[in-house]
Amino acid sequence: MSDDDQRFETRAIHAGQDPDAETGALMTPIYANSTYAQDAPGDHRGYEYSRTGNPTRTDLEANLASLEGGEYGRAFASGMGAINTVLNLLDAGDHVVAGNDVYGGTHRIFTQVYEDYDLEFDFVDTTDHDAVRAAMRESTELVWVETPTNPLMNVNDVDALADIAHEHGALCAVDNTFATPYLQRPLEYGADVVCHSLTKYLGGHSDLVAGALVTDDEALDERLAFYQNSVGATPSPFDCFLVLRGTKSLGVRMDRHCRNARELAEWLDGHDGVDEVYYPGLESHPDHDLAAEQMDDFGGMLSFELDATLEEASEFVTETEVFTLAESLGGVESLIEQPAAMTHAAIPREEREAAGLTDPLIRASVGIEHVDDLKADLRRAMAVVS
């Protein structure tokens, strides 16, 4: 049976990973090599230097490509390394349209790094397709999409945004970190390249940092491979091994993440101390119908706005015990944070507030603990603050 005939959970365990031909080792070995013997000058066995290629990384890249339904995968030392590689495709004077509530690190590299190299960026509400069209220019070469967005959990119509990008001759890149390929596969909706922070759900255990890009376009992959090798932001063989371990259990973990997050969102939605809950699985969410159509479930991330001041919200996130106050997301453990003071602090306050990212907004990465313990933890923290 070919990979194309297998379902996601089977491919997660087997795609790109055959038992070792020499020893029969079931798990992909960690090839801890920097260089490889050559039979003659330029005559090698597929590998010459591990920045260019490493067998452990090769298996991971094939696995990720299969999960996203793409042909080509490229792994990087971090999600930011992957984003940087997409930006390497652009030239001075090019223009990018991006969402106005993207991850703070994405906003930072756009505005504080690449604007210095004469790239131009417009941040708009990407759920408003008229606003996206109005932002497009002759020089627009990239439309950058997150869905669901970080941290306001807006759901973007990948099909529509890819069409707008392509009408203007631009690429459409989708950061699929929150949803994972288990819930959403943007290439199916016309995206040109999909980005992941492998640090999050695909690794799944908060013990590595890595990133990835997946595409169906051979010419685009060749350009990404050139920058991957030239810039050298590649992951270690050990981190590749850890991600491969993580993808094997992605399906069962995501089922539990989704179930816990949905129940927690419904509980928070009825709590007197909460002004707003942002979770696409709630029928009250403005993008619920789109999420139900585009995603296979609604994910393990949610945000909520407390009826509180900045200081009270800060106190709240320090009082939780089962939820750990920390940046990052997607591990088996539940994490909580205050975006305005942590992951999105690099975005100027006026821009944050204009996008709806308020001081008392709380972002939660809902883990796979028992949901009753998660509720009890939030209930106790709210009682302390109130």
Secondary structure in CASP SS format (residue, H / E / C, confidence):
PFRMAT SS
TARGET T0000
AUTHOR 0000-0000-0000
METHOD secondary structure of the structure
MODEL  1
M C 1.00
S C 1.00
D H 1.00
D H 1.00
D H 1.00
Q C 1.00
R C 1.00
F H 1.00
E H 1.00
T H 1.00
R H 1.00
A H 1.00
I H 1.00
H H 1.00
A C 1.00
G C 1.00
Q C 1.00
D C 1.00
P C 1.00
D C 1.00
A C 1.00
E C 1.00
T C 1.00
G C 1.00
A C 1.00
L C 1.00
M C 1.00
T C 1.00
P C 1.00
I C 1.00
Y C 1.00
A C 1.00
N C 1.00
S C 1.00
T E 1.00
Y C 1.00
A C 1.00
Q C 1.00
D C 1.00
A E 1.00
P C 1.00
G C 1.00
D E 1.00
H C 1.00
R C 1.00
G C 1.00
Y C 1.00
E C 1.00
Y E 1.00
S C 1.00
R C 1.00
T C 1.00
G C 1.00
N C 1.00
P H 1.00
T H 1.00
R H 1.00
T H 1.00
D H 1.00
L H 1.00
E H 1.00
A H 1.00
N H 1.00
L H 1.00
A H 1.00
S H 1.00
L H 1.00
E H 1.00
G C 1.00
G C 1.00
E C 1.00
Y E 1.00
G E 1.00
R E 1.00
A E 1.00
F E 1.00
A C 1.00
S C 1.00
G H 1.00
M H 1.00
G H 1.00
A H 1.00
I H 1.00
N H 1.00
T H 1.00
V H 1.00
L H 1.00
N C 1.00
L C 1.00
L C 1.00
D C 1.00
A C 1.00
G C 1.00
D C 1.00
H E 1.00
V E 1.00
V E 1.00
A E 1.00
G E 1.00
N C 1.00
D C 1.00
V C 1.00
Y C 1.00
G H 1.00
G H 1.00
T H 1.00
H H 1.00
R H 1.00
I H 1.00
F H 1.00
T H 1.00
Q H 1.00
V H 1.00
Y H 1.00
E H 1.00
D H 1.00
Y H 1.00
D C 1.00
L C 1.00
E E 1.00
F E 1.00
D E 1.00
F E 1.00
V E 1.00
D C 1.00
T C 1.00
T C 1.00
D C 1.00
H H 1.00
D H 1.00
A H 1.00
V H 1.00
R H 1.00
A H 1.00
A H 1.00
M C 1.00
R C 1.00
E C 1.00
S C 1.00
T E 1.00
E E 1.00
L E 1.00
V E 1.00
W E 1.00
V E 1.00
E E 1.00
T C 1.00
P C 1.00
T C 1.00
N C 1.00
P C 1.00
L C 1.00
M C 1.00
N C 1.00
V C 1.00
N C 1.00
D C 1.00
V H 1.00
D H 1.00
A H 1.00
L H 1.00
A H 1.00
D H 1.00
I H 1.00
A H 1.00
H H 1.00
E H 1.00
H C 1.00
G C 1.00
A C 1.00
L E 1.00
C E 1.00
A E 1.00
V E 1.00
D E 1.00
N C 1.00
T C 1.00
F C 1.00
A C 1.00
T H 1.00
P H 1.00
Y H 1.00
L H 1.00
Q C 1.00
R C 1.00
P H 1.00
L H 1.00
E H 1.00
Y H 1.00
G C 1.00
A C 1.00
D C 1.00
V E 1.00
V E 1.00
C E 1.00
H E 1.00
S E 1.00
L C 1.00
T C 1.00
K C 1.00
Y C 1.00
L C 1.00
G C 1.00
G C 1.00
H C 1.00
S C 1.00
D C 1.00
L C 1.00
V C 1.00
A C 1.00
G E 1.00
A E 1.00
L E 1.00
V E 1.00
T E 1.00
D C 1.00
D C 1.00
E H 1.00
A H 1.00
L H 1.00
D H 1.00
E H 1.00
R H 1.00
L H 1.00
A H 1.00
F H 1.00
Y H 1.00
Q H 1.00
N H 1.00
S H 1.00
V H 1.00
G C 1.00
A C 1.00
T C 1.00
P C 1.00
S C 1.00
P H 1.00
F H 1.00
D H 1.00
C H 1.00
F H 1.00
L H 1.00
V H 1.00
L H 1.00
R H 1.00
G H 1.00
T H 1.00
K H 1.00
S C 1.00
L H 1.00
G H 1.00
V H 1.00
R H 1.00
M H 1.00
D H 1.00
R H 1.00
H H 1.00
C H 1.00
R H 1.00
N H 1.00
A H 1.00
R H 1.00
E H 1.00
L H 1.00
A H 1.00
E H 1.00
W H 1.00
L H 1.00
D H 1.00
G C 1.00
H C 1.00
D C 1.00
G C 1.00
V E 1.00
D E 1.00
E E 1.00
V E 1.00
Y E 1.00
Y C 1.00
P C 1.00
G C 1.00
L C 1.00
E C 1.00
S C 1.00
H C 1.00
P C 1.00
D C 1.00
H H 1.00
D H 1.00
L H 1.00
A H 1.00
A H 1.00
E H 1.00
Q H 1.00
M C 1.00
D C 1.00
D C 1.00
F C 1.00
G C 1.00
G C 1.00
M E 1.00
L E 1.00
S E 1.00
F E 1.00
E E 1.00
L E 1.00
D C 1.00
A C 1.00
T C 1.00
L H 1.00
E H 1.00
E H 1.00
A H 1.00
S H 1.00
E H 1.00
F H 1.00
V H 1.00
T H 1.00
E H 1.00
T C 1.00
E C 1.00
V C 1.00
F C 1.00
T E 1.00
L E 1.00
A C 1.00
E C 1.00
S C 1.00
L C 1.00
G C 1.00
G C 1.00
V C 1.00
E C 1.00
S C 1.00
L E 1.00
I E 1.00
E E 1.00
Q C 1.00
P H 1.00
A H 1.00
A H 1.00
M C 1.00
T C 1.00
H C 1.00
A C 1.00
A C 1.00
I C 1.00
P C 1.00
R H 1.00
E H 1.00
E H 1.00
R H 1.00
E H 1.00
A H 1.00
A C 1.00
G C 1.00
L C 1.00
T C 1.00
D C 1.00
P C 1.00
L E 1.00
I E 1.00
R E 1.00
A E 1.00
S E 1.00
V C 1.00
G C 1.00
I C 1.00
E C 1.00
H C 1.00
V H 1.00
D H 1.00
D H 1.00
L H 1.00
K H 1.00
A H 1.00
D H 1.00
L H 1.00
R H 1.00
R H 1.00
A H 1.00
M H 1.00
A H 1.00
V H 1.00
V H 1.00
S C 1.00
END
